[in-house]
């Protein structure tokens, strides 16, 4: 795990050129894993004007650092919250999977401080037809630290069920597209997280996922292979 510089706060508060150079140099990219520790620090420490500029950058990691700060701006810009949600929603369908993951992480940061705010965000996303936005919804809510209470786990279960319905309702040609495959991949692990959070409520729902649909069969089979769910079954 990379260690953060002791003066990371000062480095992220410098002039924009110095900040982008620092983020670029320490991003961990190209490589198998980006620097998530620095990304988390950026979420808390980046000045708002820097974050806004970073969200316009072409470089993937720089954009991620700008996007994840929206989880903080959700609170800092309370009078302009619809605009923050709109930005998050737009980035949820970004071409970069890392940027999309930063959206989910921003949502989880919202949930850390305002779970009902995250619930509203999730259901708003699940009302939209874009599979990538639905993926952001389930990826954000299906985080173990957020769904330890039964009522929170119930939200995650319902979100997985709704996202699964959205996927299965797509016509065959749409299901072959990358966006639908991305949603299917997320549902291949999110169900197991939601069920493991409250097995007594989750297992009956999960075991009721039956039918001839090949995508549904894949989702069930993949979740059954996850250790967290395999030991419950």
Secondary structure by P-SEA (a helix, b strand, c coil): ccccccaaaaaaaccaaaaaaaaaaaccccccccaaaaaaaaaccccaaaaaaaaacccaaaaaaaaaaccccccccccaaaaaaaaaaaaaacccaaaaaaaaaaaaaaaaccaaaaaaaaaaaaacccaaaaaaaaaaaccccccccaaaaaaaaaaaaaaaaaaaaccccccccaaaaaaaaaaacaaaaaaaacccccaaaaaacccccaaaaaaaaaaaacaaaaaac
